Amino acid sequence: MLRYLPFLLVLALWIYAFIDCLNTPEEQVRGLPKVVWVIIILLFGEVLVGPVAWLVAGKQRTAPVTGSTPSEWHRNHRTEFVAPDDNPAFLKSLKEENKKDEALLKDWEADLRRREEELRRRERGEETDS
């Protein structure tokens, strides 16, 4: 199985370079016309010359607009993780849910008491005025 790994890696790079070339706008293609790059990638893909040439010299690479790399941005914009036990908004939402649940439970208990009383009356033979 391991003997197929180099072939699969070459195939993956070949496919990546081909799709990248097809999706690149004509204005970002350097050196040769886009059609020529596609032909080079397809013809020389098995020996990696075509895909590597495309990735190195064929596409115009641009830096991020902000001038910082994504890792720099993430380093400077970290969010502090707040545990649910320390988060006031979460604790407030729990209290509100508990109040709603308690009100619902009281309603259910009152309904159950009413139904039990109605069953007792029926068992005694009394009629209900409902």
C-alpha positions as CSV (number, residue, x, y, z in Angstrom):
1,M,0.0,0.0,0.0
2,L,2.8,2.4,0.8
3,R,4.3,1.9,-2.7
4,Y,1.3,3.8,-4.1
5,L,1.8,6.8,-1.9
6,P,4.3,8.6,-4.2
7,F,2.0,8.1,-7.2
8,L,-1.0,9.4,-5.2
9,L,1.0,12.5,-4.1
10,V,2.0,13.3,-7.7
11,L,-1.6,12.8,-8.8
12,A,-2.9,15.1,-6.1
13,L,-0.4,17.8,-7.0
14,W,-1.2,17.4,-10.6
15,I,-4.9,17.8,-10.0
16,Y,-4.4,20.7,-7.6
17,A,-2.3,22.6,-10.1
18,F,-4.7,21.9,-13.0
19,I,-7.8,23.1,-11.0
20,D,-5.8,26.1,-9.7
21,C,-4.8,27.1,-13.2
22,L,-8.4,26.8,-14.5
23,N,-9.8,28.9,-11.6
24,T,-7.2,31.6,-11.9
25,P,-8.3,34.8,-13.7
26,E,-6.4,35.6,-16.8
27,E,-5.1,38.8,-15.2
28,Q,-3.2,36.8,-12.6
29,V,-1.5,34.4,-15.0
30,R,2.2,35.3,-15.5
31,G,4.6,34.5,-18.4
32,L,2.4,32.5,-20.7
33,P,-1.2,32.5,-21.8
34,K,-3.5,30.4,-19.6
35,V,-4.1,27.8,-22.3
36,V,-0.4,27.2,-22.6
37,W,-0.1,26.7,-18.8
38,V,-3.0,24.2,-18.9
39,I,-1.2,22.2,-21.6
40,I,2.1,22.3,-19.8
41,I,0.5,21.1,-16.6
42,L,-1.3,18.2,-18.4
43,L,1.8,17.2,-20.5
44,F,4.4,17.4,-17.8
45,G,2.3,16.5,-14.8
46,E,3.7,13.0,-14.4
47,V,7.2,14.2,-13.8
48,L,6.0,17.2,-11.7
49,V,7.6,19.7,-14.0
50,G,4.3,21.2,-15.1
51,P,2.6,21.6,-11.8
52,V,5.7,22.8,-10.0
53,A,6.3,25.4,-12.8
54,W,2.8,26.6,-12.5
55,L,2.9,27.0,-8.7
56,V,6.3,28.7,-8.8
57,A,6.2,30.9,-11.9
58,G,2.7,30.7,-13.5
59,K,0.4,32.5,-11.0
60,Q,0.8,36.0,-9.6
61,R,0.8,35.7,-5.8
62,T,-0.4,38.7,-3.8
63,A,0.1,39.5,-0.2
64,P,-2.8,40.0,2.1
65,V,-4.4,43.5,2.0
66,T,-3.7,44.2,5.7
67,G,0.0,43.3,5.2
68,S,-0.1,40.7,8.0
69,T,-0.3,37.0,7.6
70,P,-3.3,35.1,9.0
71,S,-1.2,33.7,11.8
72,E,-0.2,37.2,12.9
73,W,-3.8,38.4,12.8
74,H,-4.8,35.5,15.0
75,R,-2.0,36.2,17.4
76,N,-3.1,39.8,17.8
77,H,-6.9,39.1,17.9
78,R,-7.3,36.3,20.4
79,T,-10.5,35.9,22.2
80,E,-10.5,35.0,25.8
81,F,-12.4,31.8,26.6
82,V,-14.8,32.3,29.5
83,A,-16.0,29.1,31.2
84,P,-19.8,28.8,31.5
85,D,-19.6,29.0,35.3
86,D,-18.0,32.4,35.0
87,N,-20.1,33.8,32.2
88,P,-22.8,36.2,33.6
89,A,-24.9,36.0,30.5
90,F,-25.0,32.3,30.6
91,L,-25.8,32.2,34.3
92,K,-28.6,34.7,33.7
93,S,-30.1,32.6,30.9
94,L,-30.0,29.6,33.3
95,K,-31.9,31.5,35.9
96,E,-34.5,32.6,33.3
97,E,-34.9,29.0,32.1
98,N,-35.3,27.8,35.7
99,K,-38.1,30.3,36.3
100,K,-39.9,29.2,33.1
101,D,-39.5,25.5,34.1
102,E,-40.8,26.2,37.6
103,A,-43.8,28.0,36.3
104,L,-44.5,25.2,33.9
105,L,-44.1,22.6,36.7
106,K,-46.6,24.6,38.9
107,D,-49.1,24.7,36.1
108,W,-48.7,20.9,35.6
109,E,-49.1,20.2,39.3
110,A,-52.2,22.4,39.5
111,D,-53.7,20.6,36.4
112,L,-52.8,17.2,38.0
113,R,-54.5,18.2,41.3
114,R,-57.6,19.4,39.4
115,R,-57.8,16.1,37.4
116,E,-57.3,14.0,40.6
117,E,-60.1,15.9,42.3
118,E,-62.3,15.4,39.3
119,L,-61.6,11.6,39.4
120,R,-62.4,11.5,43.1
121,R,-65.7,13.2,42.5
122,R,-66.6,10.7,39.7
123,E,-65.7,7.8,41.9
124,R,-68.0,9.1,44.7
125,G,-70.8,9.5,42.1
126,E,-70.9,13.2,42.1
127,E,-71.5,15.1,38.9
128,T,-69.1,17.9,37.8
129,D,-70.3,21.2,36.5
130,S,-67.8,21.6,33.7
